[in-house]
Amino acid sequence: MTLINIETYSTCFLLIVLLSVCNMGDTVEVPCIQRTYNECEVDPSVCPNLNDVNTANEDNIIIPSYESVKDTISIDILCPTNLTHVPRFILRKFPKLRQIRMMNTGITSLNVGSFLSGHSLTQLDLRSNQISTVPANVFANLNRLEHINLAYNKIARVEPGAFDQVPALRTVILSNNLLQTIESRSFNGAGNLTELYFESNEIQTIETGALNLPKLEIISLKDNRLTSLPKDVFGNAERLEKVDLSNNALVEIGDLFNDKTSLYSLSLSNNPDVKDADLFKLTHQIPNLSYLYLANTGLKLTNEPKEPTKQTDTEDESNYSLTYLDLSSNNLNSPDIFLHLTQFKSLKTISLNNNDMTHLNHIALLKGLFSRLDSIEFKYNSNVDLNWLRRAVPILKKQNIRLIMEQQLSE
C-alpha cells in the first residue's frame, strides 16, 4: 500500500469505540486525526470517552463512508481510556489493518479472541499499559504478525503456548515488566523468532528448553536477578549473534554455547560475583566473538605474560576475531596487561576504565602486538602517573592510537 502524505492534518471521523457500557444503545463518534491517507491517530480529547465495546452489539457499529476508512492500515490510540482490552471489532471492521498502537491507554488484559480477524496485522504495539498476563494462544493464527511490543506493562507471566501459531513472528519485546520465570513452552511455538528482549524484569529462573529457538539471533536478559543459567540454555540456537547478560547476579557462567555458535557479541558486565569469568576460556569456546564486555566481573588474568621478544603463540592460540574488549572496573593493576593479551591479534579497542592502574608498559610496541589497535580507554584510574602520561601520549599518537581519558588529565 502506497502512503500518500498530506501536508496539513485533516479531521476525519472514525468510530473506534462506539458503545458506552452504561448506554448500550448509544454510539460515540471518535474524531481521528488523519496523518496520511490511511493512517489515523485518535484525537486525545475524546480518549476519556472510550469504553469497552459490547461485542453482542458489534453489528450496530456504523463506519462513516469516506474513502480512507476501508484502506486504513494503521490505528493509534495513545492516551488514557476506559478500555480494558483491545476491542475485537477494530480488526473486524478494518481488514487491511497492519499496525495497532495502543500506548498509555490503561488496558489490563489480552483477551483470546480479540485478534481473530487480524489477517493483515504485522505490528502490535501495546507498550505502557497495565497488562498482567500473556495468555496461551492469544495471538494464534495471526499469520503475518512480525513484531510485538509489550514493554512497560505489569506482566508477571507468559503462559505456555502464548506465542503458538504465529509463524511470521520475528521480534518480541517484554522489557520492563514483572517476570520472574521464563517458562519452558512460552515461546516454542514461534519457531521463527529472531529477537527477544527481557530487560529490566525480575527474572531468576529460565526453565530448560525455554530458549530453544533455532533462528534466535539476539537476546537481552540484562537488568534481572539471574544467579545461574541451565546447561545449554540456548539449546540449538546456532544463529545466535548477540547475548546481553549484564547487570545480573550470576555466580557461574558454565558452558553456555556449543562450538557451532555464531555469537559475535557477549556482555557479562556487572555480575560482580561470577567465579569463572575466564577471558581465555570464553574466547576459545566462542571462536567468532568480536565484542566482549567483562566490566565488573571480578576478572583475573591467570595466564602468564609473554615478553614481546619471546612470542611463542602458535596459529591455534592466536585469536583474530576479538576487536573490542571491556575490562573496566576489575581492580586490575598490572602495567604489563598487554602482555597478557597478545593472543588477541585483531584488537581495535580495549577499555581499562576505572581500574587501579598507574601506567602501561610496552606502549611503543603496541602496533607490533596489535596491528589494528586504535584506542585505549583509560578513564578513572585515579593514581595515573602524570610523568608517564606526558611521555605516553606522543608515543601513542605516532602509532595512531588514541588514549581516552578524563578531560583534565588528557589536557
MITI-9820 format. One record per residue (C-alpha): residue in one letter; residue number from 1; z, x, y. Coordinates in nm, 3 decimals, always signed. Each point is the difference from the previous one (the first is absolute). Example, Ala and Ser with C-alpha at 12.3 -4.5 7.8 and 13.67 -1.06 7.14 Angstrom:
<sites>
 resn resi       z       x       y
    a    1  +0.780  +1.230  -0.450
    s    2  -0.066  +0.137  +0.344
</sites>
This chain:
<sites>
 resn resi       z       x       y
    m    1  +0.000  +0.000  +0.000
    t    2  -0.107  +0.147  +0.332
    l    3  +0.265  -0.028  +0.269
    i    4  -0.116  -0.106  +0.347
    n    5  +0.223  +0.130  +0.275
    i    6  +0.083  -0.230  +0.289
    e    7  +0.073  +0.165  +0.332
    t    8  +0.257  -0.256  +0.116
    y    9  +0.245  -0.192  -0.217
    s   10  -0.083  -0.364  -0.045
    t   11  +0.229  -0.268  -0.133
    c   12  -0.092  -0.198  -0.308
    f   13  +0.211  -0.244  -0.197
    l   14  +0.085  +0.077  -0.359
    l   15  +0.243  -0.211  -0.199
    i   16  +0.207  +0.277  -0.160
    v   17  +0.303  -0.216  -0.080
    l   18  -0.037  -0.365  +0.067
    l   19  +0.273  -0.208  -0.154
    s   20  +0.352  +0.005  +0.133
    v   21  +0.268  -0.021  -0.269
    c   22  +0.178  -0.262  +0.206
    n   23  -0.312  -0.199  +0.094
    m   24  -0.222  +0.003  -0.305
    g   25  -0.260  -0.225  +0.156
    d   26  -0.056  +0.211  +0.309
    t   27  -0.236  +0.291  +0.046
    v   28  +0.038  +0.289  +0.240
    e   29  -0.303  +0.178  +0.141
    v   30  +0.061  +0.373  +0.017
    p   31  -0.194  +0.196  +0.262
    c   32  -0.156  +0.314  -0.134
    i   33  -0.095  +0.287  +0.228
    q   34  -0.348  +0.082  -0.124
    r   35  -0.040  +0.378  +0.013
    t   36  -0.347  +0.000  -0.151
    y   37  -0.230  -0.257  -0.149
    n   38  +0.190  -0.018  -0.326
    e   39  +0.341  +0.162  +0.063
    c   40  +0.285  -0.207  +0.137
    e   41  +0.360  +0.063  +0.104
    v   42  +0.236  -0.293  +0.037
    d   43  +0.118  -0.049  +0.356
    p   44  +0.366  +0.121  +0.006
    s   45  +0.103  -0.290  +0.222
    v   46  -0.033  -0.246  -0.287
    c   47  +0.164  +0.212  -0.272
    p   48  +0.338  -0.181  +0.024
    n   49  -0.181  -0.326  -0.093
    l   50  -0.140  +0.136  -0.327
    n   51  +0.167  -0.158  -0.304
    d   52  -0.066  -0.005  -0.372
    v   53  -0.287  -0.223  -0.100
    n   54  +0.079  -0.283  -0.236
    t   55  -0.256  +0.086  -0.266
    a   56  -0.034  -0.365  -0.106
    n   57  -0.158  -0.070  +0.337
    e   58  -0.242  +0.293  +0.010
    d   59  -0.297  -0.238  -0.019
    n   60  +0.102  -0.142  +0.337
    i   61  -0.050  +0.337  +0.168
    i   62  -0.280  -0.024  +0.254
    i   63  -0.186  +0.316  +0.100
    p   64  -0.179  -0.011  +0.338
    s   65  -0.376  +0.006  -0.048
    y   66  -0.108  +0.308  +0.187
    e   67  -0.226  +0.259  -0.154
    s   68  +0.241  +0.292  -0.035
    v   69  +0.256  -0.184  -0.218
    k   70  -0.205  +0.002  -0.317
    d   71  -0.072  +0.371  +0.046
    t   72  +0.354  +0.110  +0.085
    i   73  +0.081  +0.321  -0.189
    s   74  +0.332  +0.097  +0.162
    i   75  +0.310  -0.195  +0.104
    d   76  +0.299  +0.160  +0.174
    i   77  +0.339  -0.165  +0.053
    l   78  +0.208  +0.265  +0.174
    c   79  +0.300  -0.186  +0.140
    p   80  +0.318  -0.181  -0.119
    t   81  -0.064  -0.336  -0.169
    n   82  +0.185  -0.254  -0.214
    l   83  -0.214  +0.083  -0.303
    t   84  +0.171  +0.106  -0.323
    h   85  -0.312  +0.111  -0.189
    v   86  -0.374  +0.053  +0.038
    p   87  -0.150  -0.352  +0.025
    r   88  -0.233  -0.065  -0.290
    f   89  -0.254  -0.191  +0.204
    i   90  -0.098  +0.303  +0.211
    l   91  -0.202  +0.141  -0.287
    r   92  -0.124  -0.342  -0.115
    k   93  -0.140  -0.088  +0.339
    f   94  -0.151  +0.340  +0.079
    p   95  -0.194  +0.113  -0.308
    k   96  -0.139  +0.311  +0.172
    l   97  +0.340  +0.130  +0.110
    r   98  +0.034  +0.372  -0.071
    q   99  +0.319  +0.088  +0.187
    i  100  +0.331  -0.174  +0.063
    r  101  +0.256  +0.166  +0.225
    m  102  +0.334  -0.178  +0.033
    m  103  +0.243  +0.238  +0.168
    n  104  +0.340  -0.087  +0.148
    t  105  -0.049  -0.363  -0.100
    g  106  +0.332  -0.035  -0.187
    i  107  -0.145  -0.098  -0.338
    t  108  +0.256  +0.048  -0.277
    s  109  -0.194  -0.041  -0.325
    l  110  -0.327  +0.058  -0.180
    n  111  -0.092  -0.317  -0.189
    v  112  -0.207  +0.004  -0.316
    g  113  -0.297  -0.217  +0.091
    s  114  -0.024  +0.093  +0.367
    f  115  -0.296  +0.228  -0.065
    l  116  -0.192  -0.195  -0.265
    s  117  -0.303  -0.050  +0.225
    g  118  -0.016  +0.355  +0.134
    h  119  -0.324  +0.093  -0.172
    s  120  -0.125  +0.201  +0.300
    l  121  +0.334  +0.148  +0.108
    t  122  +0.003  +0.382  +0.019
    q  123  +0.302  +0.073  +0.223
    l  124  +0.342  -0.164  +0.016
    d  125  +0.247  +0.127  +0.260
    l  126  +0.346  -0.160  -0.011
    r  127  +0.197  +0.274  +0.174
    s  128  +0.325  -0.062  +0.184
    n  129  +0.107  -0.328  -0.157
    q  130  +0.300  -0.110  -0.210
    i  131  -0.155  +0.002  -0.351
    s  132  +0.256  +0.083  -0.271
    t  133  -0.200  -0.003  -0.327
    v  134  -0.354  +0.061  -0.120
    p  135  -0.036  -0.249  -0.289
    a  136  -0.204  +0.047  -0.315
    n  137  -0.368  -0.099  +0.026
    v  138  +0.029  -0.090  +0.368
    f  139  -0.329  +0.177  +0.080
    a  140  -0.175  -0.081  -0.329
    n  141  -0.376  -0.051  +0.014
    l  142  -0.042  +0.140  +0.351
    n  143  -0.292  +0.193  -0.138
    r  144  -0.105  +0.164  +0.328
    l  145  +0.342  +0.082  +0.140
    e  146  +0.020  +0.373  +0.078
    h  147  +0.295  +0.049  +0.235
    i  148  +0.349  -0.160  +0.012
    n  149  +0.255  +0.097  +0.264
    l  150  +0.355  -0.131  -0.059
    a  151  +0.188  +0.260  +0.205
    y  152  +0.304  -0.086  +0.210
    n  153  +0.113  -0.299  -0.202
    k  154  +0.318  -0.050  -0.207
    i  155  -0.160  +0.042  -0.341
    a  156  +0.260  +0.086  -0.263
    r  157  -0.216  -0.064  -0.306
    v  158  -0.362  +0.027  -0.108
    e  159  -0.015  -0.202  -0.318
    p  160  -0.190  +0.119  -0.309
    g  161  -0.354  -0.130  +0.027
    a  162  +0.014  -0.034  +0.378
    f  163  -0.336  +0.174  +0.037
    d  164  -0.166  -0.121  -0.319
    q  165  -0.362  -0.117  +0.018
    v  166  -0.080  +0.167  +0.331
    p  167  -0.285  +0.224  -0.121
    a  168  -0.120  +0.133  +0.338
    l  169  +0.345  +0.087  +0.135
    r  170  +0.013  +0.355  +0.141
    t  171  +0.300  +0.018  +0.235
    v  172  +0.349  -0.152  -0.008
    i  173  +0.250  +0.075  +0.279
    l  174  +0.365  -0.088  -0.072
    s  175  +0.166  +0.235  +0.248
    n  176  +0.320  -0.092  +0.183
    n  177  +0.132  -0.256  -0.245
    l  178  +0.310  -0.029  -0.222
    l  179  -0.139  +0.108  -0.338
    q  180  +0.240  +0.181  -0.234
    t  181  -0.213  +0.006  -0.316
    i  182  -0.370  +0.030  -0.075
    e  183  -0.034  -0.209  -0.314
    s  184  -0.219  +0.098  -0.290
    r  185  -0.267  -0.271  +0.022
    s  186  -0.010  -0.074  +0.370
    f  187  -0.328  +0.183  +0.067
    n  188  -0.159  +0.046  -0.341
    g  189  -0.236  -0.294  +0.050
    a  190  -0.161  +0.172  +0.298
    g  191  -0.181  +0.272  -0.186
    n  192  -0.214  +0.103  +0.298
    l  193  +0.288  +0.075  +0.237
    t  194  -0.054  +0.325  +0.190
    e  195  +0.283  -0.006  +0.260
    l  196  +0.365  -0.110  -0.025
    y  197  +0.256  +0.029  +0.280
    f  198  +0.374  -0.051  -0.060
    e  199  +0.138  +0.187  +0.300
    s  200  +0.345  -0.087  +0.134
    n  201  +0.132  -0.223  -0.276
    e  202  +0.317  +0.047  -0.208
    i  203  -0.175  +0.101  -0.323
    q  204  +0.225  +0.165  -0.257
    t  205  -0.189  -0.076  -0.321
    i  206  -0.362  +0.019  -0.111
    e  207  -0.035  -0.156  -0.342
    t  208  -0.209  +0.176  -0.264
    g  209  -0.366  -0.089  +0.035
    a  210  +0.038  -0.164  +0.341
    l  211  -0.245  +0.241  +0.163
    n  212  -0.236  +0.044  -0.293
    l  213  -0.304  -0.070  +0.217
    p  214  -0.310  +0.195  -0.102
    k  215  -0.176  -0.018  +0.339
    l  216  +0.302  +0.064  +0.222
    e  217  -0.074  +0.267  +0.265
    i  218  +0.281  -0.027  +0.256
    i  219  +0.363  -0.103  -0.039
    s  220  +0.284  +0.026  +0.250
    l  221  +0.360  -0.038  -0.112
    k  222  +0.157  +0.174  +0.295
    d  223  +0.326  -0.119  +0.157
    n  224  +0.151  -0.153  -0.312
    r  225  +0.302  +0.072  -0.225
    l  226  -0.162  +0.161  -0.303
    t  227  +0.216  +0.253  -0.184
    s  228  -0.233  +0.053  -0.295
    l  229  -0.338  -0.101  -0.130
    p  230  -0.095  -0.101  -0.354
    k  231  -0.207  +0.246  -0.198
    d  232  -0.372  -0.062  +0.051
    v  233  +0.084  -0.238  +0.285
    f  234  -0.361  +0.007  +0.115
    g  235  -0.129  -0.053  -0.351
    n  236  -0.372  +0.046  -0.026
    a  237  -0.063  +0.003  +0.375
    e  238  -0.236  +0.294  -0.026
    r  239  -0.166  -0.090  +0.332
    l  240  +0.327  +0.031  +0.190
    e  241  -0.057  +0.212  +0.311
    k  242  +0.301  -0.050  +0.228
    v  243  +0.368  -0.061  -0.084
    d  244  +0.282  -0.027  +0.254
    l  245  +0.355  +0.012  -0.142
    s  246  +0.165  +0.129  +0.316
    n  247  +0.335  -0.124  +0.131
    n  248  +0.151  -0.104  -0.332
    a  249  +0.298  +0.132  -0.196
    l  250  -0.187  +0.164  -0.288
    v  251  +0.207  +0.233  -0.216
    e  252  -0.270  +0.094  -0.250
    i  253  -0.376  -0.003  +0.025
    g  254  -0.094  +0.077  -0.358
    d  255  -0.358  -0.012  -0.125
    l  256  -0.153  -0.269  +0.218
    f  257  -0.365  +0.078  -0.052
    n  258  -0.222  +0.095  -0.289
    d  259  -0.247  +0.287  +0.017
    k  260  -0.289  -0.239  +0.070
    t  261  +0.140  -0.115  +0.332
    s  262  -0.221  +0.000  +0.311
    l  263  +0.301  +0.018  +0.232
    y  264  -0.065  +0.193  +0.321
    s  265  +0.300  -0.105  +0.217
    l  266  +0.365  -0.023  -0.106
    s  267  +0.303  -0.051  +0.221
    l  268  +0.353  +0.054  -0.133
    s  269  +0.154  +0.072  +0.338
    n  270  +0.353  -0.111  +0.080
    n  271  +0.128  -0.021  -0.354
    p  272  +0.281  +0.247  +0.068
    d  273  +0.168  -0.023  -0.342
    v  274  -0.302  +0.064  -0.218
    k  275  +0.076  +0.269  -0.258
    d  276  -0.345  +0.095  -0.121
    a  277  -0.214  +0.029  +0.313
    d  278  -0.186  +0.295  -0.144
    l  279  -0.297  +0.088  +0.220
    f  280  -0.175  +0.201  -0.269
    k  281  +0.052  -0.253  -0.278
    l  282  -0.134  -0.281  +0.218
    t  283  -0.315  +0.185  +0.101
    h  284  -0.062  +0.105  -0.360
    q  285  +0.051  -0.357  -0.121
    i  286  -0.228  -0.142  +0.270
    p  287  -0.298  +0.237  +0.020
    n  288  -0.190  -0.185  +0.276
    l  289  +0.296  -0.032  +0.238
    s  290  -0.100  +0.075  +0.362
    y  291  +0.291  -0.140  +0.202
    l  292  +0.359  +0.050  -0.115
    y  293  +0.301  -0.115  +0.202
    l  294  +0.334  +0.143  -0.116
    a  295  +0.208  -0.018  +0.318
    n  296  +0.374  -0.043  -0.057
    t  297  -0.015  +0.011  -0.378
    g  298  +0.240  +0.287  -0.063
    l  299  -0.297  +0.213  -0.103
    k  300  +0.069  +0.349  -0.130
    l  301  -0.270  +0.263  -0.035
    t  302  +0.082  +0.135  -0.342
    n  303  -0.297  +0.228  -0.057
    e  304  +0.004  +0.369  +0.081
    p  305  -0.176  +0.101  +0.324
    k  306  -0.313  +0.208  -0.055
    e  307  -0.068  +0.294  +0.226
    p  308  -0.340  -0.017  +0.170
    t  309  -0.100  +0.338  -0.144
    k  310  +0.095  -0.100  -0.352
    q  311  -0.174  -0.331  -0.054
    t  312  -0.021  -0.086  -0.368
    d  313  -0.109  -0.363  +0.022
    t  314  -0.242  -0.088  -0.273
    e  315  -0.266  -0.263  +0.056
    d  316  +0.214  -0.246  -0.200
    e  317  +0.304  +0.051  +0.225
    s  318  -0.190  -0.043  +0.325
    n  319  -0.016  -0.342  +0.162
    y  320  -0.302  -0.083  +0.215
    s  321  +0.081  -0.366  +0.069
    l  322  +0.318  -0.006  +0.208
    t  323  -0.083  +0.000  +0.373
    y  324  +0.311  -0.153  +0.161
    l  325  +0.357  +0.082  -0.103
    d  326  +0.310  -0.143  +0.170
    l  327  +0.319  +0.194  -0.076
    s  328  +0.196  -0.118  +0.304
    s  329  +0.377  -0.058  -0.002
    n  330  +0.080  +0.189  -0.319
    n  331  +0.236  +0.268  +0.138
    l  332  -0.257  +0.268  -0.080
    n  333  +0.079  +0.340  +0.152
    s  334  -0.215  +0.260  -0.173
    p  335  -0.229  +0.184  +0.244
    d  336  -0.214  +0.086  -0.304
    i  337  -0.085  -0.363  -0.070
    f  338  -0.374  +0.065  +0.005
    l  339  +0.037  +0.238  -0.293
    h  340  +0.139  -0.292  -0.202
    l  341  -0.312  -0.201  +0.073
    t  342  -0.282  +0.245  -0.065
    q  343  -0.146  -0.205  -0.284
    f  344  -0.098  -0.274  +0.246
    k  345  -0.319  +0.164  +0.120
    s  346  -0.136  -0.296  +0.198
    l  347  +0.301  -0.083  +0.218
    k  348  -0.105  -0.110  +0.348
    t  349  +0.334  -0.125  +0.136
    i  350  +0.357  +0.071  -0.101
    s  351  +0.295  -0.177  +0.160
    l  352  +0.325  +0.197  +0.018
    n  353  +0.168  -0.215  +0.263
    n  354  +0.376  -0.040  +0.017
    n  355  +0.097  +0.280  -0.238
    d  356  +0.223  +0.305  +0.054
    m  357  -0.268  +0.259  +0.066
    t  358  +0.032  +0.274  +0.259
    h  359  -0.345  +0.152  -0.053
    l  360  -0.290  +0.032  -0.242
    n  361  -0.116  +0.321  -0.166
    h  362  -0.355  +0.111  -0.087
    i  363  -0.162  -0.207  +0.275
    a  364  -0.270  +0.263  +0.057
    l  365  -0.119  -0.055  -0.358
    l  366  -0.012  -0.378  -0.004
    k  367  -0.379  -0.039  +0.014
    g  368  -0.026  +0.235  -0.293
    l  369  +0.248  -0.210  -0.197
    f  370  -0.121  -0.342  +0.115
    s  371  -0.355  +0.016  +0.133
    r  372  +0.000  -0.360  +0.131
    l  373  +0.342  +0.000  +0.166
    d  374  -0.021  -0.131  +0.357
    s  375  +0.350  -0.123  +0.092
    i  376  +0.368  +0.061  -0.071
    e  377  +0.246  -0.267  +0.112
    f  378  +0.319  +0.182  +0.095
    k  379  +0.200  -0.245  +0.215
    y  380  +0.378  -0.031  +0.014
    n  381  +0.093  +0.325  -0.172
    s  382  +0.285  +0.049  +0.244
    n  383  +0.061  +0.372  -0.058
    v  384  -0.352  +0.128  +0.053
    d  385  -0.013  +0.366  +0.104
    l  386  -0.170  -0.012  +0.340
    n  387  -0.106  +0.365  -0.015
    w  388  -0.178  -0.070  -0.328
    l  389  -0.156  -0.310  +0.153
    r  390  -0.151  +0.198  +0.292
    r  391  -0.160  +0.242  -0.245
    a  392  -0.109  -0.266  -0.247
    v  393  -0.193  -0.234  +0.228
    p  394  -0.282  +0.245  +0.094
    i  395  -0.026  +0.125  -0.359
    l  396  -0.047  -0.353  -0.128
    k  397  -0.236  -0.088  +0.284
    k  398  -0.233  +0.282  -0.105
    q  399  -0.021  -0.166  -0.342
    n  400  -0.062  -0.345  +0.154
    i  401  +0.333  -0.125  -0.132
    r  402  +0.211  -0.225  +0.222
    l  403  +0.377  +0.029  -0.004
    i  404  +0.126  -0.346  +0.091
    m  405  +0.345  +0.004  +0.155
    e  406  +0.212  -0.184  +0.254
    q  407  -0.152  +0.032  +0.344
    q  408  +0.283  +0.204  +0.147
    l  409  -0.027  +0.267  -0.271
    s  410  -0.378  +0.020  -0.013
    e  411  -0.010  +0.059  +0.375
</sites>
